[in-house]
Amino acid sequence: KELFKLINMKVRKTTEKYLFYQDGNDYILNLGEIKKGDDTTTELLFEEVEDVKRLVINSTCGCTSADRKEIDKNTLSVKIKYKNCDPTFTKVLSCSNNKESFRIRVKGVCR
């Protein structure tokens, strides 16, 4: 599985589908080509987080959700789901804790 390190935490994708990679301070979740109705749910695991309660993940639109589940005080599971079918899309989740901020960009094409 992919594993990326920010200054204060590790992030990895635990689901098999789709591409996940780091681009500078951003993470990219590339859904590739999807069809309307496809299950785009992708789980990311944030590990070695100083305090998961302080890790804030917000969607910038209503078409992308990020459901959080605390595993322990330093580990957080986040299930990201894109719910629309725009022909070409890039949606942004803004993320921050006390020390750094980053974005998760969800992108792809829907047919």
Residue pairs with C-beta under 8 A, 6 or more apart in sequence:
1 12
1 13
1 14
2 12
2 13
2 20
2 21
3 10
3 11
3 12
4 10
4 11
4 12
4 21
4 22
4 27
5 11
6 25
6 100
6 102
7 99
7 100
8 48
8 49
8 50
8 97
8 99
8 100
9 46
9 47
9 48
9 49
9 50
9 55
9 97
10 46
10 47
10 48
11 27
11 44
11 45
11 46
11 47
12 44
12 45
12 47
13 20
13 29
13 42
13 43
13 44
13 45
14 43
14 44
14 45
14 77
15 41
15 42
15 43
17 42
18 29
18 30
18 31
18 32
18 40
18 42
19 28
19 29
19 30
19 32
20 27
20 28
20 29
20 30
20 42
20 44
21 27
21 28
21 30
22 28
25 100
25 101
25 102
25 103
26 102
26 103
26 104
26 105
27 44
27 102
27 103
27 104
27 105
28 104
28 105
28 107
29 42
29 44
29 80
29 104
29 105
29 106
29 107
30 107
30 108
31 40
31 82
31 106
31 107
31 108
32 108
32 109
33 108
33 109
33 110
33 111
34 40
34 82
34 85
34 108
34 109
34 110
34 111
35 85
35 110
35 111
36 85
36 110
36 111
39 81
40 80
40 81
40 82
40 83
41 79
41 80
41 81
42 79
42 80
42 81
43 77
43 78
43 79
43 80
44 77
44 78
44 79
44 80
44 104
45 71
45 75
45 76
45 77
45 78
46 52
46 55
46 75
46 76
46 77
46 78
47 74
47 75
48 74
48 75
49 55
49 74
49 75
49 76
49 97
50 74
50 97
50 98
50 99
51 73
51 74
51 97
51 98
52 70
52 72
52 73
52 74
52 75
52 76
53 70
53 73
54 97
54 98
55 76
55 95
55 96
55 97
56 95
56 96
56 97
57 66
57 68
57 78
57 93
57 94
57 95
57 104
58 66
58 93
58 94
58 95
59 65
59 66
59 91
59 92
59 93
60 91
60 92
60 93
60 94
61 91
61 92
63 82
63 83
63 84
63 86
63 91
64 80
64 81
64 82
64 83
64 91
64 93
64 106
65 79
65 80
65 81
65 83
66 78
66 79
66 80
66 93
66 104
67 78
67 79
67 81
68 76
68 77
68 78
69 76
69 77
69 78
69 79
70 76
70 77
71 77
80 93
80 104
80 106
82 89
82 91
82 106
82 108
84 110
85 110
86 110
87 109
87 110
87 111
88 108
88 109
89 106
89 107
89 108
89 109
89 110
90 105
90 106
90 107
91 105
91 106
91 107
92 103
92 104
92 105
92 106
93 103
93 104
93 105
93 106
94 101
94 103
95 101
95 102
95 103
95 104
96 102
